[in-house]
Amino acid sequence: MNSTATESTWDRDRRSIWHPYTRHSALAGEPFPVIARGEGIYLYDEQGNRYLDAVSSWWACNLGHSHPRLVEAISRQSRELQHSILGNLSHAPAAELAGELVELFPDRHRRILFASDGASAIEAALRIAVQYWHNVGKPERCRFAAFENAYHGDTFGAMALGYLPEFHAPYRQVLFPVHQVAVPECSTCSQNESAEACDLRCLALLEGLFEEHGKTLAAMVVEPLCQGAGGMRIYPAAYLRRLGDLCRKHDILLIVDEIAMGYGRTGRMFAFEHAGLDPDIVCLGKSLSGGYLPMSAAVVKEEIFATFGDEVEDHTFYHGHTFAGNPIAAAAAIECLHIYREEGIVERAQRLGRILGEQMESFRDQQGVTNIRSLGMIGVFELEDTGTESGSERAKRLRRRLMDEGILIRPLGNIIYLMPPLIIDERVLLDVVEALRRGVAEV
């Protein structure tokens, strides 16, 4: 398309769209790229410029864009059944998807509660946990524990779990209290432990929290192994394993938020697998449908579900979403699982993750770069302040520099990260890291 068409789209955008996580001042600057199509690991704007999607479109499109099998599954299902509620009805795509999902878990006696997006799955999990304890005669267990700087979504319950004053101060008075504990940051260990000598002394904070408040806790909610939007903080599987042990010891439900880390991102299908856990509730989203359609799920152990009966006393879970289990989204999610199995996507992510981790080590030689870490197909470092410029300002310049080179990243303050589609070619992955190295040297 010509530039006039692009300008027209941008003009309409500025009059009508409220962009998420976007400052008003950004609207007064250069026009945003207007994306017209996607193919593989790339996005293309209306002027034909190509951008490598190094953040998988907010960590969702693990199989890239316009995957022909996903497109065909969506098209095929759209000709048969577009939508039907799951309230006292069923349909084949939802039933098939639920059956395939439970097969992925250590304890396959589970139920799938479908929702719309990740935050919706988190909200459902919170309500399930609270009502479960009410169902079994312990209504006092209605509080939650979570990591500091957590991010579980932008709905009210999710905000309460990950309250950050700089983002959420206007809502403080309407959020429920949550017990927060510092997440271990191994790359900047507060205990001054080496990885070899670590005995997880940082767990003492969590143990103390459970000892003091365990009798009122319904659940602990965690992002497994890596806090995403909260700063890409990576912690070891050993910590997560011990956390799970503590939850069992204190009879606290464990809710694991796999919305960003699941579906192969860490080199296993789910991040909790690294720790050998069998969580009580697992929340899925983002790449559940390949990232193509809004869909999420809370995967709940059968013994929890069994307490929601309605005989003698009504414990029905009065909760749902209009588009829960939408047939078209479910068809995409089923095909996504088939692609993962047939194309060995998780194994591929594991192999490429080792390469990415090795490449990230090369940034240790670059001035102004600190706190380098990696986990599977996640590579992270931070930009230090200089005498005249903050790390965050340097990150903004780096984003623009890479955009000019056709690579799309989205820093978190001074934190630079790569989370490319899992289908990226090894050679292209190496080229992206090399472009990032050049960009860092320039800024």
C-alpha positions, 0 to 999 in steps of 0.5 A: 500500500502507498503512504497515503493509505498508511497515513489514513489508517494512522489518523483513524487510529489516533482518533479512536484507539486506546493503545494498551501500555502506551503513553499519550506522549508516544502518540504525538511522535512518529506514527506507529508501524501499521501491521498489515500481515504476518508470516512465520516469524515476521510482521509486515507493515502497510508499506511492506517493511518487515519486522522480526517479531522477537517478542512473539507478539506479547509472548503468544505466537510461539508458532509464528504467524499465519501457520498454514495448519492453524489458519486451515483449522480456524477456517474449517471450524468457522464453516461448521460452528462459530459459537455455542455456550458451554452452559448445559451444552457441549460441542466437539472442539471443546470436549476434544481439547479438554481431553488432550489438555489433561493428558499433558499433566502428571495427574490426569484426573483434572477438569478444564475450565475455559476462559477468554484471556490469561487474566480471566483464567487467573480470576477463575483460579482465585475464585475456585481456591476460595470456594474450595475451602468454603466447600470443605468447611474452612471459609477462613482460608480466603487469602493469597500469597504471591511473589513481589513484582508479580504480574498475573494480568490487569483485572482486579484480582490479578492486580491485587496479586501483583500490586505495583504502586507505580501502575496500580496506586489509583486502585489500592483502596479497592484491591484485597490484601495479598501476602507478598514475598520476594522472588529469588533473583539468582543473578543478583543473589541477596544471600551472596551465594554462588550457584554451586553453594546455594542452599536456598536460604532465601526460602526462609522468607516463604517459610516464615510467611506460611508459618504465620499465615498458613491457616488463612491462606487459600493458595500460593500463586506463582509464575514458574521459574521466571517472572515475565512482565515483573522484570524477567526475574529467573529463579531455579527449579530447586526453589520452585520444588521446595515451594511446592513441598511447603505448600503441601506441608501447610495444606495450601493450594498451589496455583501455577501461572503458565500463561507466558512460560508454558507451551515450550518457552522454557524447554519443557511443555510447562515450566513446572515440569522442571521442578517435578511438581503436580500443581493443584491449578494451572492457568494457561493462555497466550499460546494455547490457541497458537496466539491466534484467538483469545482463549485461556483455561484453568486446569483443576485437579479432580478432587477440587472439582468434586467439592463443587457438587449441588446435592444436600448443599449447593456448591455450584461454581457460578462463574463463566465467560460467554466465549469460554471454549469457543469452537473456533478458538478450540479448533486452533488450540487442538491443531496447535497441540498436534503441531507441537507433537508432530514437529517436536516444538518443545524439543526444538525450543530446548535445543535453541534455548541452549544456543540462545543461552550461550549467545547471551554470555557474550554480552558480559564483555559489553560495557554498560550491560549487567545482570545477564540471564537466560531460561530456555527461549528467553534471553535477558540483560539490563542496561546500566545508567551512564553519567548522562542517561538512564538505562531506560532511556538507553533501552528506548534508543536500542528499541528504535535502533533495532526497529530500523534494522527490522527487529521488534523488541519491547524493553521493560524499563532498562531490561532488554529481552528476547522471546522469539517464536519457537520456530525461529531458524537457528541462523536467524536467531544468531543474526538477531543476537548479533544485531542486538550486540551491535545495537548495544554497542551503539547506544 
